[in-house]
Amino acid sequence: MNPCRWIAIVGRKGGSGKTALALGLAAHYTRAARRVLLVDLDPQGSASLALGADATGEQLADILQKPAAPKTVPSVTFSKSPPLGLLAGGPALATLTAPRALRDALAGVLVDVVLVDCPPGHTELDRLALEAADVVLAACEPHRLGIAGAARVLDEARALKPRPRCALVLCRMDERRGLDRAAPDLLAGAFAVPVLTVRQDSALAEALNAGRLPPASGRAADDLEAVAGWIDKQTARGNA
């Protein structure tokens, strides 16, 4: 059995497409029959709200402060998809003090993939996810302020030991804009990391607004499959 893969999706600027990326990857891995746990570390609870969960963050905050790891976690089920484990985010996380390391807190939960949706602008919660991660995806839109925040995420991840594998993910890419088309090559050279893209897709936005998992087909689904393929290659190398 392959060990669990821990993936942190981090975006320092609100509206970066981070939560859509986390939910899209959750949908991809769930449909591939992986046991998936989505940990919503965001006090806003956006991913949890999109999935129709009660976004208080109280259960997750309790787990992060208890001495014993839980054996099971709540799940949500969608039509034609296996259950998706979810530890909902919410306001209780904003005042969390002295939380346990994420891997220790969830050591008793048996899953194949842990996806951690991080909050914008909360360095302490980000660090919990970064320290647990095998892979860090710095999510941003292809614009200056978002890229500056992603650069800080990459710097922090690179300073960790052991160092997680890192990539920059440009979300909501619009191929009609020349700057968007040029951004992946320019940023790959500037940051010396792989640059992955997720294109704008109305079907993805509509699914999230309606409380459904992202669709299995379409532009965004193709891009998310490519992101997951890159993750799988990185984690396979680490486990070889």
C-alpha positions in Angstrom: 0.0 0.0 0.0 1.3 3.4 -0.9 1.8 5.8 2.0 -0.6 8.8 2.4 0.2 11.9 0.3 -0.1 15.2 2.1 -0.8 18.2 -0.2 -1.0 21.8 1.0 -2.8 24.3 -1.2 -1.7 27.8 -0.1 -2.6 31.2 -1.3 -1.8 34.4 0.5 -4.3 36.5 -1.3 -8.0 36.1 -1.1 -9.7 35.1 -4.4 -6.7 33.3 -5.7 -8.6 30.2 -6.8 -7.0 28.2 -4.0 -10.3 26.7 -2.7 -11.4 25.8 -6.2 -8.1 24.0 -6.7 -8.5 22.1 -3.5 -12.0 21.0 -4.3 -11.0 20.1 -7.8 -8.2 17.9 -6.7 -10.5 16.3 -4.1 -13.0 15.5 -6.8 -10.3 14.1 -9.1 -8.9 11.8 -6.4 -12.3 10.8 -5.1 -13.4 9.7 -8.6 -10.1 7.8 -8.9 -11.3 5.7 -5.9 -8.7 7.2 -3.5 -9.7 7.7 0.1 -9.5 11.5 0.4 -9.6 13.8 3.4 -10.0 17.5 2.8 -8.8 19.5 5.8 -10.3 23.0 5.6 -7.9 25.1 7.7 -9.5 28.4 6.6 -11.5 30.3 9.3 -13.8 31.5 6.5 -14.6 27.8 5.8 -15.1 28.4 2.1 -14.4 24.8 1.0 -16.7 23.5 3.7 -19.5 25.9 2.8 -19.2 24.9 -0.9 -19.7 21.2 0.2 -22.7 22.1 2.3 -21.0 21.4 5.6 -21.5 23.2 8.9 -18.6 25.6 8.8 -17.9 26.3 12.5 -14.4 24.8 12.6 -15.0 23.6 16.1 -14.4 19.9 15.5 -11.1 20.6 13.6 -10.0 23.0 16.3 -10.8 20.3 19.0 -8.8 17.7 17.1 -5.8 20.0 16.8 -5.7 20.5 20.6 -6.5 17.0 21.8 -3.8 14.6 22.8 -5.2 11.6 20.9 -5.9 11.4 17.1 -9.4 10.6 15.9 -9.9 7.2 14.3 -12.6 8.4 11.8 -13.7 11.8 10.4 -17.0 13.0 9.0 -17.6 12.6 5.3 -19.8 14.0 2.6 -21.2 12.0 -0.3 -22.1 13.1 -3.8 -24.0 11.3 -6.5 -21.9 8.7 -8.3 -18.8 9.5 -6.1 -17.3 7.7 -3.1 -17.5 9.5 0.2 -15.1 12.5 0.7 -13.7 12.9 4.2 -14.1 16.5 5.4 -12.8 18.3 8.5 -14.7 21.6 8.1 -13.2 25.0 8.7 -14.7 28.0 10.3 -14.3 30.8 12.9 -13.1 28.5 15.7 -9.8 28.1 13.9 -9.1 31.9 14.0 -8.3 31.8 17.8 -6.6 28.4 17.9 -3.6 28.4 20.3 -0.7 25.9 20.4 -2.2 23.5 17.9 -0.6 20.0 17.5 1.4 19.1 14.4 -1.1 18.2 11.7 0.3 14.8 11.0 0.3 13.9 14.7 -3.3 15.2 15.1 -4.5 13.0 12.3 -2.2 10.0 12.6 -5.2 7.7 13.3 -7.1 8.5 10.1 -6.5 6.0 7.3 -6.7 7.8 3.9 -4.7 7.9 0.7 -4.6 11.6 0.1 -4.9 14.6 2.6 -5.6 17.9 0.9 -5.2 21.0 3.2 -6.9 24.1 2.1 -5.1 27.0 3.8 -6.4 30.4 4.8 -5.3 33.6 3.1 -3.2 35.7 5.4 -2.9 33.4 8.4 0.8 32.5 8.7 0.4 30.2 11.7 -2.2 28.0 10.1 -0.3 28.0 6.9 2.8 26.8 8.7 0.8 23.8 10.1 0.0 22.7 6.6 3.5 23.5 5.2 5.2 21.4 7.8 3.0 18.5 7.1 3.1 18.6 3.4 4.9 16.3 0.9 3.8 18.7 -1.8 3.1 22.5 -1.6 1.0 24.1 -4.3 1.3 27.9 -4.2 -1.9 29.1 -5.8 -2.5 32.5 -7.3 -4.0 34.3 -10.2 -1.5 35.5 -12.9 -1.3 39.0 -11.6 1.4 40.9 -9.7 0.0 41.0 -6.2 -1.1 37.3 -6.2 2.3 36.3 -7.6 4.1 38.2 -4.8 2.1 36.3 -2.2 2.9 33.0 -3.9 6.6 33.9 -3.9 6.5 34.2 -0.1 4.9 30.8 0.2 7.5 29.2 -2.0 10.3 30.8 0.1 8.8 29.5 3.3 8.4 26.0 1.9 11.9 25.9 0.6 13.3 26.7 4.0 11.7 23.7 5.6 13.5 20.5 6.4 12.7 18.1 4.9 11.8 20.3 2.0 8.5 19.6 0.3 8.2 19.5 -3.5 6.8 22.8 -4.7 4.9 24.1 -7.7 3.2 27.4 -8.6 -0.4 27.0 -9.8 -1.8 29.8 -11.8 -5.6 29.7 -11.4 -8.3 31.2 -13.5 -6.1 31.5 -16.5 -7.6 33.3 -19.4 -5.9 32.3 -22.7 -7.4 35.3 -24.5 -5.0 37.5 -22.5 -1.5 37.7 -23.8 0.0 38.3 -20.3 -1.8 35.1 -19.0 -0.3 33.1 -21.9 3.2 34.4 -21.3 3.1 34.0 -17.5 3.9 30.3 -17.1 7.2 30.4 -19.0 8.2 33.7 -17.3 7.4 32.5 -13.8 9.0 29.1 -14.3 12.3 30.9 -15.1 11.9 33.4 -12.3 11.1 31.0 -9.5 12.8 27.8 -10.7 9.7 25.7 -9.9 7.2 24.0 -12.2 4.3 26.3 -13.1 1.0 24.5 -13.6 -2.2 26.2 -14.8 -6.0 25.9 -14.3 -8.0 27.7 -16.9 -11.2 29.7 -16.3 -14.2 27.4 -16.6 -17.8 28.4 -16.0 -18.8 24.7 -15.3 -16.4 24.6 -12.4 -17.7 27.9 -10.9 -21.3 26.8 -11.4 -20.7 23.5 -9.6 -19.1 25.1 -6.6 -21.9 27.7 -6.3 -24.4 24.9 -6.4 -22.7 22.8 -3.7 -21.5 20.1 -6.2 -18.1 18.5 -6.7 -16.3 20.0 -9.7 -17.2 18.4 -13.0 -15.3 15.4 -14.4 -14.9 16.9 -17.8 -14.1 20.3 -19.3 -11.1 22.6 -19.4 -10.6 22.9 -15.7 -11.0 19.1 -15.2 -8.3 18.5 -17.8 -6.0 21.0 -16.1 -6.7 19.5 -12.6 -6.0 16.0 -13.9 -2.6 17.4 -15.1 -1.9 18.9 -11.7 -2.8 15.6 -10.0 -0.5 13.8 -12.4 2.4 16.0 -11.5 1.7 15.5 -7.8 1.6 11.7 -8.3 4.9 11.7 -10.0 6.5 13.8 -7.3 5.2 11.6 -4.5 6.1 8.4 -6.3 9.7 9.5 -6.6 9.7 10.3 -2.9 8.4 6.9 -2.0 10.8 5.0 -4.4 
